[in-house]
Amino acid sequence: MADLRVNIGNLALKNPVMTASGTFGYGEEFADLVDLSAIGGIIVKGTTLHKREGNPYPRMAETPSGMLNAVGLQNKGVHYFVDHIYPRIKGIDSQMIVNVSGSCVEDYAETAAIINDLEKIPAIELNISCPNVKHGGMTFGVQPQAAAEVVSAVRKAYKKTLIVKLTPNVTDITEIAKAVEGAGADAVSLINTMLGMAIDVEKRKPILSTVTGGLSGPAIKPVALRMVWQVAKAVGVPVVGLGGIMNADDAIAFLLAGATAIEIGTANFIDPAVTVKVAEGINAYLDRHGYHSVKEIIGALEV
């Protein structure tokens, strides 16, 4: 058995496999299907300061080698999470991480400050792929200055491990990564979904109510791998890789490209136990190649 332990800043993971926000609920929903203690970290669904109803239906569509979603961060708000969800999940034997979203800098900071007081939540993942309603709807994560502004505000309010999730819908993702690193991020995770759309040709209408949505699944893996490789060379903080990971080989590719840990998203909808299978597959790969620790293959791509 190889040593699968890794660290994301001060956050210690028993193995490098985590769940991607929005694909694993709050973890408890999967308790009867998979051993939650065998997962390195569970990133719960996006949480905002106030309750959000999400977008109108239809808001999901299958695509070749992937899926589109436009759920719209439906959740009951951070105060409901603290009062009702947190008491139920704080005993799960995995690192429980909250994905934080917002519509303005102040919302992000206030939500993070509230979560900071929760003893059993050692980290947050900051979703900066959200539109800044105070600045005409421009997404925080597409401009270095805006990304740094929200991360800096959250860094002042949040004292534990801060992971910033980057959008791929930019010209140069390394510039955004360097900006959030400079603003105080302990790590970056990438990539979030890519902007896409689907059309019903018979009805001559978009399939999603919002017209466009986020593309995830195997279709985006080559793009995600390329961006992880680029960012891992550009920043000094740990990189968490995600985007189209369906099996252990996919996960190992991200580790070789420079990711310290990985997240699995869409694959959870196909196989609820995929996270544990991937962790086991990484261990088998390390044993087969004579490695004693997963850290030996992080960034070991030979170019």
PASEBA-1860 file (N, C-alpha, C; in nm, 3 decimals):
! residues 303
1> MADLRVNI> 0.085/-0.119/0.000/0.000/0.000/0.000/0.088/0.125/0.000 ~ 0.078/0.205/-0.105/0.156/0.328/-0.114/0.095/0.435/-0.023 ~ 0.173/0.536/0.007/0.128/0.649/0.089/0.054/0.746/-0.003 ~ -0.077/0.759/0.017/-0.159/0.843/-0.069/-0.182/0.982/-0.011 ~ -0.124/1.012/0.103/-0.151/1.139/0.170/-0.090/1.257/0.094 ~ -0.169/1.366/0.086/-0.120/1.491/0.027/-0.170/1.607/0.112 ~ -0.112/1.723/0.089/-0.153/1.843/0.161/-0.188/1.956/0.064 ~ -0.300/2.020/0.092/-0.340/2.140/0.019/-0.328/2.255/0.118
9> GNLALKNP> -0.216/2.325/0.116/-0.190/2.423/0.222/-0.182/2.350/0.355 ~ -0.262/2.393/0.450/-0.266/2.327/0.582/-0.368/2.214/0.587 ~ -0.434/2.190/0.476/-0.537/2.086/0.470/-0.474/1.952/0.435 ~ -0.481/1.857/0.529/-0.425/1.724/0.508/-0.532/1.629/0.454 ~ -0.503/1.566/0.342/-0.597/1.471/0.281/-0.540/1.330/0.292 ~ -0.623/1.233/0.326/-0.577/1.094/0.337/-0.544/1.035/0.200 ~ -0.604/1.090/0.096/-0.569/1.055/-0.042/-0.607/1.174/-0.130 ~ -0.559/1.180/-0.254/-0.580/1.299/-0.336/-0.713/1.308/-0.408
17> VMTASGTF> -0.808/1.221/-0.373/-0.936/1.218/-0.444/-1.045/1.292/-0.366 ~ -1.104/1.392/-0.432/-1.214/1.467/-0.373/-1.334/1.468/-0.467 ~ -1.447/1.508/-0.415/-1.567/1.520/-0.498/-1.583/1.665/-0.541 ~ -1.632/1.687/-0.661/-1.653/1.822/-0.712/-1.788/1.876/-0.664 ~ -1.788/2.002/-0.630/-1.909/2.066/-0.580/-2.025/2.052/-0.679 ~ -2.143/2.026/-0.624/-2.262/2.017/-0.706/-2.289/1.880/-0.763 ~ -2.197/1.786/-0.741/-2.214/1.650/-0.797/-2.224/1.543/-0.689 ~ -2.216/1.584/-0.562/-2.214/1.487/-0.453/-2.300/1.535/-0.336
25> GYGEEFAD> -2.390/1.629/-0.364/-2.477/1.681/-0.260/-2.398/1.733/-0.141 ~ -2.440/1.690/-0.022/-2.367/1.724/0.101/-2.293/1.602/0.155 ~ -2.276/1.501/0.071/-2.205/1.381/0.111/-2.297/1.277/0.172 ~ -2.386/1.320/0.259/-2.473/1.227/0.330/-2.563/1.149/0.235 ~ -2.597/1.209/0.121/-2.685/1.141/0.025/-2.621/1.015/-0.032 ~ -2.487/1.006/-0.026/-2.415/0.894/-0.084/-2.371/0.792/0.021 ~ -2.408/0.815/0.146/-2.358/0.732/0.256/-2.394/0.584/0.241 ~ -2.508/0.553/0.181/-2.549/0.414/0.164/-2.487/0.349/0.040
33> LVDLSAIG> -2.418/0.429/-0.041/-2.367/0.380/-0.168/-2.215/0.367/-0.171 ~ -2.146/0.441/-0.084/-2.000/0.444/-0.088/-1.948/0.471/0.052 ~ -1.830/0.422/0.082/-1.765/0.447/0.211/-1.708/0.588/0.209 ~ -1.775/0.682/0.271/-1.734/0.822/0.268/-1.597/0.843/0.331 ~ -1.560/0.757/0.425/-1.431/0.772/0.492/-1.314/0.738/0.400 ~ -1.343/0.677/0.286/-1.238/0.640/0.191/-1.209/0.751/0.090 ~ -1.282/0.862/0.101/-1.265/0.975/0.010/-1.177/1.080/0.078 ~ -1.082/1.135/0.005/-0.991/1.234/0.064/-1.062/1.359/0.112
41> GIIVKGTT> -1.154/1.410/0.031/-1.228/1.530/0.069/-1.361/1.535/-0.004 ~ -1.461/1.592/0.062/-1.594/1.606/0.003/-1.626/1.754/-0.005 ~ -1.639/1.806/-0.126/-1.673/1.946/-0.145/-1.824/1.955/-0.168 ~ -1.893/2.013/-0.072/-2.039/2.015/-0.078/-2.087/2.118/-0.179 ~ -2.215/2.111/-0.210/-2.271/2.195/-0.316/-2.256/2.344/-0.284 ~ -2.262/2.425/-0.389/-2.242/2.569/-0.375/-2.333/2.633/-0.273 ~ -2.276/2.715/-0.186/-2.350/2.781/-0.080/-2.336/2.931/-0.095 ~ -2.450/3.001/-0.084/-2.451/3.146/-0.098/-2.504/3.210/0.030
49> LHKREGNP> -2.487/3.341/0.041/-2.530/3.411/0.162/-2.680/3.397/0.182 ~ -2.754/3.416/0.076/-2.901/3.409/0.083/-2.953/3.291/0.001 ~ -3.075/3.251/0.029/-3.140/3.141/-0.043/-3.149/3.173/-0.192 ~ -3.124/3.071/-0.273/-3.138/3.086/-0.419/-3.225/2.973/-0.473 ~ -3.320/3.008/-0.558/-3.412/2.909/-0.616/-3.350/2.837/-0.735 ~ -3.247/2.895/-0.793/-3.188/2.836/-0.912/-3.264/2.877/-1.037 ~ -3.222/2.825/-1.150/-3.281/2.861/-1.279/-3.404/2.777/-1.310 ~ -3.492/2.825/-1.399/-3.610/2.747/-1.439/-3.568/2.619/-1.513
57> YPRMAETP> -3.655/2.520/-1.510/-3.633/2.397/-1.588/-3.672/2.423/-1.733 ~ -3.612/2.348/-1.828/-3.506/2.249/-1.812/-3.370/2.315/-1.791 ~ -3.290/2.251/-1.706/-3.159/2.308/-1.674/-3.046/2.206/-1.679 ~ -3.074/2.092/-1.741/-2.970/1.993/-1.766/-2.994/1.931/-1.904 ~ -2.885/1.900/-1.973/-2.896/1.837/-2.105/-2.775/1.750/-2.130 ~ -2.800/1.629/-2.179/-2.688/1.542/-2.216/-2.629/1.587/-2.347 ~ -2.496/1.572/-2.357/-2.425/1.604/-2.480/-2.329/1.488/-2.510 ~ -2.277/1.481/-2.631/-2.177/1.375/-2.658/-2.059/1.387/-2.562
65> SGMLNAVG> -2.032/1.279/-2.489/-1.921/1.273/-2.395/-1.930/1.379/-2.285 ~ -2.050/1.415/-2.246/-2.061/1.513/-2.138/-2.203/1.552/-2.109 ~ -2.218/1.664/-2.037/-2.349/1.715/-2.004/-2.341/1.865/-1.983 ~ -2.454/1.932/-2.006/-2.466/2.075/-1.978/-2.555/2.093/-1.857 ~ -2.518/2.188/-1.770/-2.607/2.219/-1.659/-2.617/2.369/-1.640 ~ -2.735/2.410/-1.597/-2.760/2.551/-1.566/-2.848/2.556/-1.441 ~ -2.808/2.480/-1.339/-2.887/2.469/-1.217/-2.900/2.605/-1.149 ~ -2.793/2.683/-1.150/-2.802/2.817/-1.095/-2.780/2.827/-0.945
73> LQNKGVHY> -2.695/2.738/-0.891/-2.656/2.743/-0.749/-2.776/2.739/-0.654 ~ -2.873/2.655/-0.684/-2.988/2.642/-0.595/-2.942/2.592/-0.458 ~ -2.975/2.668/-0.354/-2.945/2.626/-0.217/-3.024/2.713/-0.121 ~ -3.030/2.675/0.004/-3.113/2.745/0.102/-3.036/2.851/0.182 ~ -2.913/2.879/0.140/-2.837/2.985/0.204/-2.748/2.934/0.317 ~ -2.647/3.015/0.352/-2.546/2.972/0.448/-2.603/2.954/0.589 ~ -2.700/3.035/0.627/-2.754/3.022/0.762/-2.830/2.890/0.778 ~ -2.903/2.850/0.672/-2.970/2.719/0.675/-2.865/2.608/0.681
81> FVDHIYPR> -2.757/2.625/0.605/-2.649/2.525/0.608/-2.595/2.509/0.750 ~ -2.567/2.621/0.817/-2.512/2.617/0.953/-2.607/2.550/1.050 ~ -2.734/2.582/1.039/-2.833/2.534/1.137/-2.880/2.392/1.110 ~ -2.888/2.352/0.984/-2.953/2.224/0.951/-2.861/2.121/0.884 ~ -2.772/2.165/0.796/-2.687/2.071/0.724/-2.561/2.036/0.802 ~ -2.492/2.138/0.849/-2.367/2.117/0.921/-2.377/2.017/1.036 ~ -2.481/2.025/1.121/-2.490/1.927/1.231/-2.497/1.783/1.182 ~ -2.549/1.761/1.062/-2.564/1.625/1.009/-2.438/1.574/0.944
89> IKGIDSQM> -2.353/1.662/0.894/-2.236/1.617/0.818/-2.104/1.635/0.891 ~ -2.105/1.703/1.004/-1.978/1.734/1.071/-1.907/1.609/1.123 ~ -1.979/1.499/1.135/-1.918/1.376/1.183/-1.865/1.286/1.073 ~ -1.883/1.323/0.947/-1.833/1.241/0.836/-1.681/1.237/0.841 ~ -1.625/1.117/0.829/-1.480/1.098/0.841/-1.409/1.125/0.709 ~ -1.420/1.248/0.664/-1.349/1.296/0.546/-1.336/1.446/0.564 ~ -1.247/1.508/0.491/-1.237/1.654/0.502/-1.356/1.716/0.430 ~ -1.440/1.786/0.507/-1.561/1.846/0.453/-1.532/1.992/0.415
97> IVNVSGSC> -1.553/2.024/0.289/-1.518/2.155/0.234/-1.644/2.217/0.174 ~ -1.663/2.346/0.197/-1.781/2.414/0.145/-1.744/2.500/0.025 ~ -1.817/2.484/-0.083/-1.800/2.568/-0.200/-1.881/2.695/-0.179 ~ -1.816/2.810/-0.188/-1.879/2.939/-0.159/-1.896/3.020/-0.287 ~ -2.018/3.069/-0.309/-2.047/3.152/-0.425/-2.112/3.282/-0.380 ~ -2.118/3.378/-0.471/-2.179/3.506/-0.436/-2.205/3.592/-0.557 ~ -2.273/3.704/-0.534/-2.305/3.796/-0.642/-2.232/3.929/-0.630 ~ -2.163/3.948/-0.518/-2.081/4.067/-0.499/-1.973/4.032/-0.396
105> VEDYAETA> -1.871/4.114/-0.387/-1.759/4.087/-0.299/-1.804/4.071/-0.155 ~ -1.896/4.158/-0.113/-1.942/4.156/0.026/-2.012/4.025/0.061 ~ -2.088/3.971/-0.034/-2.157/3.843/-0.011/-2.057/3.730/0.011 ~ -1.955/3.725/-0.073/-1.851/3.623/-0.060/-1.787/3.630/0.079 ~ -1.746/3.751/0.117/-1.674/3.769/0.242/-1.760/3.733/0.362 ~ -1.887/3.774/0.361/-1.975/3.746/0.474/-2.003/3.596/0.486 ~ -2.025/3.531/0.373/-2.048/3.387/0.375/-1.927/3.313/0.428 ~ -1.809/3.352/0.382/-1.685/3.288/0.427/-1.663/3.309/0.577
113> AIINDLEK> -1.695/3.428/0.626/-1.678/3.457/0.769/-1.768/3.369/0.854 ~ -1.887/3.343/0.808/-1.981/3.257/0.881/-1.929/3.113/0.886 ~ -1.878/3.065/0.772/-1.827/2.929/0.766/-1.697/2.915/0.844 ~ -1.624/3.022/0.857/-1.497/3.020/0.931/-1.515/2.971/1.074 ~ -1.633/2.994/1.131/-1.659/2.958/1.270/-1.698/2.811/1.288 ~ -1.711/2.737/1.179/-1.752/2.596/1.188/-1.628/2.508/1.205 ~ -1.615/2.447/1.321/-1.494/2.373/1.358/-1.460/2.261/1.261 ~ -1.561/2.190/1.212/-1.537/2.072/1.130/-1.532/2.101/0.980
121> IPAIELNI> -1.528/2.228/0.944/-1.509/2.266/0.804/-1.371/2.331/0.794 ~ -1.269/2.256/0.749/-1.132/2.306/0.751/-1.092/2.389/0.629 ~ -1.181/2.399/0.530/-1.146/2.470/0.407/-1.271/2.512/0.332 ~ -1.255/2.613/0.247/-1.361/2.648/0.153/-1.301/2.650/0.013 ~ -1.389/2.626/-0.085/-1.352/2.642/-0.225/-1.433/2.759/-0.278 ~ -1.365/2.862/-0.324/-1.429/2.986/-0.367/-1.459/2.979/-0.516 ~ -1.587/2.984/-0.549/-1.629/2.976/-0.689/-1.635/3.118/-0.746 ~ -1.532/3.156/-0.823/-1.529/3.291/-0.879/-1.581/3.293/-1.023
129> SCPNVKHG> -1.656/3.189/-1.059/-1.719/3.185/-1.192/-1.860/3.242/-1.185 ~ -1.883/3.331/-1.089/-2.015/3.391/-1.069/-2.018/3.533/-1.124 ~ -2.134/3.578/-1.174/-2.143/3.715/-1.224/-2.148/3.818/-1.112 ~ -2.070/3.924/-1.125/-2.067/4.033/-1.029/-2.181/4.129/-1.062 ~ -2.291/4.121/-0.988/-2.410/4.199/-1.021/-2.387/4.349/-1.007 ~ -2.287/4.388/-0.929/-2.259/4.531/-0.912/-2.178/4.588/-1.029 ~ -2.130/4.502/-1.115/-2.049/4.548/-1.227/-2.101/4.490/-1.359 ~ -2.231/4.494/-1.376/-2.291/4.458/-1.504/-2.292/4.312/-1.538
137> GMTFGVQP> -2.270/4.226/-1.439/-2.278/4.083/-1.464/-2.149/4.019/-1.513 ~ -2.041/4.094/-1.520/-1.911/4.037/-1.560/-1.866/3.936/-1.455 ~ -1.827/3.818/-1.500/-1.784/3.713/-1.409/-1.655/3.753/-1.337 ~ -1.652/3.731/-1.205/-1.534/3.766/-1.126/-1.406/3.705/-1.183 ~ -1.418/3.580/-1.226/-1.298/3.504/-1.259/-1.238/3.527/-1.395 ~ -1.292/3.620/-1.475/-1.237/3.640/-1.609/-1.139/3.757/-1.616 ~ -1.127/3.833/-1.509/-1.033/3.945/-1.506/-0.944/3.934/-1.381 ~ -0.812/3.942/-1.396/-0.723/3.928/-1.281/-0.756/4.023/-1.166
145> QAAAEVVS> -0.786/4.149/-1.197/-0.814/4.247/-1.093/-0.939/4.211/-1.013 ~ -1.046/4.172/-1.082/-1.171/4.135/-1.015/-1.153/4.008/-0.933 ~ -1.079/3.912/-0.988/-1.054/3.787/-0.916/-0.974/3.815/-0.789 ~ -0.872/3.898/-0.800/-0.790/3.931/-0.684/-0.870/4.006/-0.579 ~ -0.961/4.091/-0.623/-1.041/4.171/-0.529/-1.128/4.083/-0.439 ~ -1.197/3.986/-0.499/-1.284/3.901/-0.419/-1.203/3.806/-0.331 ~ -1.092/3.756/-0.381/-1.008/3.666/-0.301/-0.947/3.742/-0.183 ~ -0.903/3.865/-0.206/-0.845/3.945/-0.098/-0.947/3.971/0.012
153> AVRKAYKK> -1.071/4.001/-0.026/-1.176/4.027/0.073/-1.207/3.902/0.154 ~ -1.212/3.787/0.086/-1.240/3.661/0.156/-1.123/3.622/0.245 ~ -1.000/3.648/0.197/-0.882/3.615/0.277/-0.882/3.689/0.411 ~ -0.932/3.811/0.413/-0.941/3.888/0.537/-1.045/3.829/0.632 ~ -1.149/3.767/0.574/-1.260/3.716/0.655/-1.245/3.569/0.692 ~ -1.158/3.497/0.619/-1.149/3.352/0.635/-1.006/3.312/0.670 ~ -0.989/3.238/0.778/-0.856/3.209/0.832/-0.806/3.067/0.803 ~ -0.890/2.983/0.745/-0.849/2.845/0.718/-0.806/2.831/0.572
161> TLIVKLTP> -0.797/2.708/0.524/-0.747/2.685/0.388/-0.845/2.739/0.283 ~ -0.792/2.823/0.195/-0.873/2.889/0.092/-0.831/2.839/-0.046 ~ -0.920/2.762/-0.109/-0.899/2.712/-0.244/-0.984/2.797/-0.339 ~ -0.928/2.845/-0.445/-1.002/2.928/-0.540/-1.023/2.850/-0.669 ~ -1.150/2.836/-0.708/-1.185/2.758/-0.827/-1.190/2.850/-0.950 ~ -1.112/2.816/-1.050/-1.094/2.902/-1.167/-1.183/2.861/-1.284 ~ -1.231/2.962/-1.355/-1.309/2.937/-1.476/-1.216/2.920/-1.595 ~ -1.250/2.829/-1.688/-1.168/2.810/-1.808/-1.205/2.909/-1.918
169> NVTDITEI> -1.311/2.987/-1.897/-1.363/3.074/-2.002/-1.286/3.206/-2.008 ~ -1.154/3.193/-2.023/-1.064/3.309/-2.025/-0.958/3.287/-2.133 ~ -0.887/3.395/-2.167/-0.781/3.385/-2.267/-0.657/3.318/-2.210 ~ -0.616/3.360/-2.089/-0.494/3.306/-2.026/-0.523/3.276/-1.879 ~ -0.547/3.151/-1.848/-0.585/3.113/-1.712/-0.470/3.131/-1.614 ~ -0.346/3.131/-1.663/-0.233/3.149/-1.571/-0.233/3.289/-1.510 ~ -0.280/3.387/-1.582/-0.285/3.523/-1.529/-0.384/3.533/-1.413 ~ -0.497/3.464/-1.426/-0.595/3.462/-1.318/-0.538/3.387/-1.198
177> AKAVEGAG> -0.473/3.274/-1.224/-0.414/3.194/-1.116/-0.312/3.274/-1.038 ~ -0.225/3.346/-1.109/-0.123/3.426/-1.041/-0.186/3.540/-0.961 ~ -0.295/3.596/-1.012/-0.363/3.705/-0.943/-0.423/3.659/-0.810 ~ -0.488/3.542/-0.811/-0.550/3.495/-0.687/-0.446/3.443/-0.589 ~ -0.335/3.389/-0.641/-0.225/3.350/-0.554/-0.172/3.473/-0.481 ~ -0.153/3.582/-0.554/-0.103/3.704/-0.494/-0.199/3.766/-0.394 ~ -0.329/3.735/-0.409/-0.432/3.790/-0.320/-0.453/3.705/-0.195 ~ -0.382/3.590/-0.187/-0.390/3.511/-0.064/-0.448/3.372/-0.075
185> ADAVSLIN> -0.472/3.322/-0.196/-0.524/3.186/-0.211/-0.419/3.085/-0.166 ~ -0.462/2.983/-0.093/-0.373/2.875/-0.051/-0.357/2.769/-0.160 ~ -0.453/2.766/-0.253/-0.451/2.669/-0.362/-0.550/2.715/-0.468 ~ -0.537/2.660/-0.587/-0.636/2.685/-0.692/-0.689/2.551/-0.741 ~ -0.816/2.549/-0.779/-0.875/2.429/-0.839/-0.925/2.467/-0.978 ~ -0.907/2.377/-1.073/-0.946/2.404/-1.211/-0.950/2.272/-1.288 ~ -1.053/2.269/-1.382/-1.131/2.382/-1.428/-1.278/2.367/-1.386 ~ -1.344/2.482/-1.378/-1.489/2.482/-1.366/-1.545/2.447/-1.504
193> TMLGMAID> -1.675/2.442/-1.517/-1.735/2.405/-1.645/-1.706/2.506/-1.755 ~ -1.711/2.459/-1.878/-1.692/2.544/-1.994/-1.828/2.586/-2.048 ~ -1.836/2.707/-2.099/-1.963/2.759/-2.149/-2.002/2.691/-2.280 ~ -2.125/2.637/-2.282/-2.172/2.570/-2.402/-2.322/2.583/-2.417 ~ -2.376/2.524/-2.521/-2.522/2.527/-2.541/-2.566/2.408/-2.624 ~ -2.696/2.382/-2.619/-2.756/2.273/-2.698/-2.887/2.324/-2.758 ~ -2.918/2.277/-2.877/-3.037/2.324/-2.950/-3.124/2.206/-2.991 ~ -3.254/2.217/-2.971/-3.353/2.123/-3.022/-3.388/2.169/-3.163
201> VEKRKPIL> -3.336/2.098/-3.264/-3.352/2.146/-3.401/-3.497/2.136/-3.450 ~ -3.575/2.041/-3.396/-3.714/2.029/-3.439/-3.797/2.147/-3.389 ~ -3.769/2.189/-3.266/-3.842/2.303/-3.209/-3.776/2.436/-3.242 ~ -3.652/2.428/-3.292/-3.572/2.548/-3.321/-3.557/2.635/-3.197 ~ -3.535/2.568/-3.083/-3.520/2.637/-2.955/-3.405/2.578/-2.875 ~ -3.346/2.658/-2.785/-3.243/2.603/-2.696/-3.303/2.497/-2.605 ~ -3.224/2.397/-2.569/-3.272/2.294/-2.477/-3.275/2.346/-2.333 ~ -3.177/2.427/-2.295/-3.172/2.484/-2.160/-3.254/2.611/-2.152
209> STVTGGLS> -3.320/2.632/-2.039/-3.401/2.753/-2.021/-3.316/2.879/-2.026 ~ -3.189/2.865/-1.990/-3.098/2.979/-1.987/-3.019/2.995/-2.117 ~ -3.050/2.914/-2.215/-2.984/2.909/-2.347/-2.845/2.846/-2.336 ~ -2.757/2.904/-2.254/-2.623/2.848/-2.237/-2.610/2.784/-2.099 ~ -2.511/2.698/-2.084/-2.488/2.633/-1.955/-2.344/2.585/-1.946 ~ -2.313/2.516/-1.838/-2.176/2.470/-1.813/-2.156/2.328/-1.864 ~ -2.058/2.311/-1.949/-2.025/2.179/-2.005/-1.925/2.109/-1.914 ~ -1.956/1.984/-1.878/-1.867/1.902/-1.796/-1.861/1.762/-1.855
217> GPAIKPVA> -1.776/1.678/-1.797/-1.765/1.541/-1.844/-1.641/1.519/-1.929 ~ -1.624/1.397/-1.984/-1.503/1.360/-2.057/-1.466/1.456/-2.170 ~ -1.565/1.522/-2.228/-1.538/1.611/-2.341/-1.441/1.723/-2.307 ~ -1.437/1.765/-2.179/-1.352/1.880/-2.144/-1.217/1.838/-2.087 ~ -1.192/1.709/-2.074/-1.067/1.666/-2.009/-0.940/1.716/-2.078 ~ -0.928/1.710/-2.209/-0.805/1.760/-2.270/-0.778/1.907/-2.240 ~ -0.883/1.987/-2.237/-0.867/2.130/-2.206/-0.826/2.147/-2.060 ~ -0.893/2.071/-1.972/-0.861/2.079/-1.828/-0.717/2.038/-1.801
225> LRMVWQVA> -0.673/1.930/-1.863/-0.536/1.883/-1.845/-0.435/1.989/-1.888 ~ -0.460/2.048/-2.004/-0.369/2.151/-2.055/-0.362/2.269/-1.958 ~ -0.476/2.312/-1.906/-0.478/2.427/-1.816/-0.412/2.395/-1.682 ~ -0.433/2.275/-1.630/-0.368/2.234/-1.506/-0.217/2.234/-1.523 ~ -0.171/2.180/-1.634/-0.028/2.176/-1.663/0.032/2.316/-1.670 ~ -0.040/2.407/-1.737/0.007/2.545/-1.748/0.011/2.615/-1.613 ~ -0.097/2.600/-1.535/-0.108/2.670/-1.407/-0.007/2.614/-1.307 ~ 0.012/2.483/-1.306/0.105/2.422/-1.211/0.247/2.476/-1.230
233> KAVGVPVV> 0.282/2.515/-1.352/0.413/2.572/-1.378/0.420/2.721/-1.346 ~ 0.301/2.785/-1.334/0.297/2.930/-1.320/0.283/2.978/-1.176 ~ 0.234/2.892/-1.087/0.211/2.934/-0.948/0.289/2.846/-0.851 ~ 0.302/2.895/-0.727/0.373/2.820/-0.624/0.283/2.748/-0.528 ~ 0.151/2.773/-0.537/0.055/2.707/-0.448/0.008/2.576/-0.512 ~ -0.045/2.484/-0.431/-0.095/2.358/-0.487/-0.209/2.379/-0.586 ~ -0.216/2.290/-0.683/-0.321/2.292/-0.785/-0.407/2.168/-0.768 ~ -0.538/2.187/-0.769/-0.634/2.077/-0.767/-0.693/2.065/-0.906
241> GLGGIMNA> -0.682/1.949/-0.968/-0.727/1.932/-1.105/-0.862/1.864/-1.115 ~ -0.944/1.913/-1.205/-1.073/1.850/-1.231/-1.119/1.885/-1.371 ~ -1.208/1.802/-1.422/-1.262/1.822/-1.555/-1.256/1.693/-1.635 ~ -1.364/1.616/-1.633/-1.372/1.496/-1.715/-1.303/1.374/-1.660 ~ -1.270/1.373/-1.531/-1.204/1.255/-1.472/-1.307/1.145/-1.450 ~ -1.287/1.032/-1.517/-1.383/0.923/-1.512/-1.325/0.796/-1.448 ~ -1.191/0.788/-1.438/-1.128/0.667/-1.387/-0.990/0.701/-1.331 ~ -0.920/0.601/-1.283/-0.790/0.623/-1.220/-0.687/0.676/-1.319
249> DDAIAFLL> -0.688/0.626/-1.442/-0.592/0.675/-1.541/-0.609/0.825/-1.565 ~ -0.733/0.869/-1.572/-0.759/1.012/-1.588/-0.701/1.091/-1.471 ~ -0.725/1.042/-1.351/-0.676/1.110/-1.231/-0.523/1.115/-1.230 ~ -0.460/1.005/-1.265/-0.314/0.998/-1.267/-0.257/1.096/-1.368 ~ -0.326/1.114/-1.481/-0.281/1.210/-1.581/-0.276/1.351/-1.522 ~ -0.376/1.386/-1.443/-0.378/1.519/-1.380/-0.266/1.533/-1.277 ~ -0.240/1.427/-1.203/-0.130/1.431/-1.106/0.004/1.449/-1.178 ~ 0.024/1.375/-1.285/0.148/1.388/-1.362/0.163/1.529/-1.420
257> AGATAIEI> 0.050/1.590/-1.454/0.052/1.725/-1.511/0.081/1.832/-1.406 ~ 0.080/1.793/-1.277/0.114/1.889/-1.173/0.011/1.909/-1.066 ~ -0.103/1.841/-1.075/-0.206/1.855/-0.972/-0.165/1.779/-0.845 ~ -0.185/1.841/-0.730/-0.157/1.775/-0.602/-0.273/1.685/-0.562 ~ -0.393/1.724/-0.602/-0.514/1.646/-0.575/-0.608/1.664/-0.693 ~ -0.714/1.584/-0.696/-0.810/1.593/-0.806/-0.952/1.591/-0.750 ~ -1.046/1.636/-0.832/-1.188/1.629/-0.797/-1.261/1.551/-0.906 ~ -1.358/1.474/-0.864/-1.441/1.399/-0.959/-1.583/1.453/-0.952
265> GTANFIDP> -1.639/1.485/-1.068/-1.771/1.547/-1.073/-1.874/1.464/-1.145 ~ -1.885/1.484/-1.276/-1.989/1.420/-1.356/-1.990/1.268/-1.340 ~ -1.875/1.206/-1.322/-1.867/1.060/-1.309/-1.947/1.008/-1.190 ~ -1.968/1.092/-1.088/-2.048/1.050/-0.972/-2.192/1.016/-1.011 ~ -2.241/1.080/-1.117/-2.378/1.053/-1.161/-2.389/0.917/-1.229 ~ -2.277/0.867/-1.280/-2.275/0.739/-1.350/-2.245/0.625/-1.254 ~ -2.146/0.649/-1.165/-2.105/0.548/-1.067/-2.081/0.617/-0.933 ~ -2.174/0.604/-0.838/-2.160/0.673/-0.710/-2.034/0.634/-0.632
273> AVTVKVAE> -1.975/0.520/-0.665/-1.855/0.473/-0.594/-1.726/0.502/-0.669 ~ -1.732/0.586/-0.771/-1.616/0.609/-0.856/-1.498/0.668/-0.779 ~ -1.525/0.752/-0.679/-1.416/0.815/-0.603/-1.328/0.711/-0.535 ~ -1.390/0.614/-0.471/-1.315/0.510/-0.402/-1.240/0.422/-0.502 ~ -1.302/0.393/-0.614/-1.237/0.313/-0.718/-1.115/0.385/-0.774 ~ -1.125/0.515/-0.788/-1.011/0.593/-0.840/-0.897/0.594/-0.739 ~ -0.928/0.612/-0.611/-0.824/0.609/-0.508/-0.753/0.473/-0.508 ~ -0.830/0.366/-0.520/-0.771/0.233/-0.525/-0.686/0.215/-0.652
281> GINAYLDR> -0.734/0.273/-0.762/-0.660/0.263/-0.888/-0.529/0.339/-0.884 ~ -0.527/0.453/-0.817/-0.402/0.529/-0.800/-0.302/0.447/-0.720 ~ -0.350/0.384/-0.613/-0.263/0.300/-0.531/-0.205/0.184/-0.612 ~ -0.290/0.121/-0.694/-0.244/0.009/-0.776/-0.137/0.055/-0.875 ~ -0.156/0.173/-0.932/-0.058/0.228/-1.026/0.076/0.251/-0.956 ~ 0.072/0.311/-0.836/0.195/0.337/-0.762/0.267/0.207/-0.728 ~ 0.192/0.108/-0.684/0.252/-0.022/-0.652/0.314/-0.085/-0.776 ~ 0.242/-0.077/-0.886/0.288/-0.140/-1.010/0.417/-0.079/-1.061
289> HGYHSVKE> 0.435/0.051/-1.036/0.553/0.122/-1.085/0.661/0.141/-0.979 ~ 0.639/0.082/-0.861/0.741/0.087/-0.758/0.753/0.218/-0.682 ~ 0.646/0.299/-0.684/0.648/0.424/-0.608/0.599/0.399/-0.466 ~ 0.656/0.469/-0.371/0.614/0.453/-0.232/0.513/0.559/-0.189 ~ 0.509/0.671/-0.260/0.420/0.781/-0.225/0.362/0.844/-0.351 ~ 0.237/0.889/-0.342/0.175/0.958/-0.455/0.248/1.087/-0.487 ~ 0.316/1.143/-0.389/0.389/1.269/-0.412/0.499/1.253/-0.516 ~ 0.544/1.130/-0.536/0.651/1.105/-0.633/0.607/1.126/-0.777
297> IIGALEV> 0.477/1.119/-0.803/0.431/1.135/-0.942/0.370/1.273/-0.969 ~ 0.355/1.355/-0.867/0.296/1.488/-0.885/0.392/1.575/-0.967 ~ 0.347/1.618/-1.083/0.431/1.699/-1.171/0.542/1.622/-1.239 ~ 0.532/1.489/-1.245/0.641/1.406/-1.299/0.629/1.384/-1.450 ~ 0.546/1.460/-1.516/0.532/1.448/-1.662/0.666/1.479/-1.730 ~ 0.706/1.391/-1.818/0.831/1.410/-1.894/0.799/1.473/-2.029 ~ 0.840/1.598/-2.046/0.808/1.673/-2.168/0.934/1.694/-2.251
END
